[in-house]
Amino acid sequence: MAPAKLLLSIVELGGYPNFSPLYQSLGYTTVVENRMRKAIAFLRRQQPDVIVTEFNFQSDFRDRTSSLESLLAVVQRLPDTRVVVLYDREYEPQFEKLRARLPVHAALAFPVSEDDLRGCLLGLDGDAGIDA
């Protein structure tokens, strides 16, 4: 029996369905963090197979657009970790600027359906870089 895959779900703002049952149905052991700092601390201890996180544009940051930048900088040192970003279409230009600098394996615009996310996660197993 293959060991369970590890998925880190970072839900800072939420406002969408709890996808934990979906993650579990796909064979993932799921860890949920609600603060980016805690998620980054988790990455120092363990390397998840997949991270599902949000892009939350923060115009008040002086040197970056989102705390997602800090996470992606850490993930660059974890070559086997795939990142799926959920984002609001209103902030797509800011997200695309970030994405041009730091790798994201897949992105889904809100509203995100369970079927879309399932397809995205299943696609990560066979493709190193997809767009959904």
N, C-alpha and C positions, 0 to 999 in steps of 0.2 A: 504494500500500500504506500503510495507516494505521500510525503509529508504535506501538511496543509500549507497553502500559500498564505503569505501575510499581506494584509491590506491596511494601510493607514488612511483613515478618513478624517479630514480636517474640516470641521463645520464651525466657522466663526460666526456667520450671520444666520445661516439656515434659511428658513422660509420655503423649503421644499421637502418632499417626502423623506422619511428615514429609509435609506437604502441598505441598511445593515442586513435585513433578511435576504435581499438580492445577493449581496456579497457572500453571505454564508451559503446560499444555494449554489453558488459558483465554486465553492470549495475554499473560500478564503477564511482565515482566522482574522477577525477585524478588531482593530484598535481605533477608538474615536478620541480625538483631541479637539478642544474648543478654543485653544489659544495657539497661535503660531509658535511662540517661544517654547511651549511644552512639546509641540510637534518636532521642533528642531532638536530639543534635548532628547527626545525619543530616538531620533535618527543617529544620535551619537552612540546609542546602546544597541540598536537593531537596524537591520536593513530590510525594509519591506519590499515585496515584489512590485506592489502598486501603491501609489498615493493618489487619492481622489480629494481634491481641494477646490477652493473658491478663489476667483480673482475679485478682490474687493478694492476698487480704485479709491485711493485716499489722496485727495488733492493737497492736503495739509502737510504731507511728507516733503521735506526739503530736498532730499537727495534720491528719492525713489518714488514709484507710483503706488506700491502695494507691499505688504509684508510677504507676499508671494515671492518677490525678488530674493529675499533672504533665504527662503526655503529652496528655491531653485539653485541658488549658489551652492548650497550644501549638497543637493542631489547630484550636482555635476560630478562629485566624487564617488557616486554610487552608480556605476555604469549599468547594473542589472535592474535598477529600479525604474519603473515606468510611471509617468505622471499624467493624470487626467485632470483637466481644469474645467470647472463650471463657471460660466461668466454671463454677465448681463449684456445684451446687445448694445445698450446705451454706452457702454464703456469698451466696445470692441476696438476702436482706434488705439486706446491706451494699452489694451491687452496685446494687440498685434505688435506694438512697439517693443513691449517686454518680450514677447515671443520671438522676435527677430534677434534678440540678444541671448536669450537663455532657452534651452531646449524644453519643449513640451511635447509629449507623445500623442496626445489627443485632447480635443477641446469640444465641449458641448455648450451651446447657448441655452439659457433659461427660456421657457420652461423645459426642464429635462424630464423625459419620461423614463420609466423603468426599462422599457424595451430598448430605447436609445442607449442607455447606459449599459445594459446587458450586452448589446451588440458591440459597443465600444470595448468593453472589458474582454469579451471573447476574441476580438480582433487583436488585442495586445499580445496574445499568446503567439500569434503567427507573424506579427509585423512589428518591426522596431520603430516605426513612425507612421501613424495614421492621422487623418483628419476626419472628424465626424461632424 
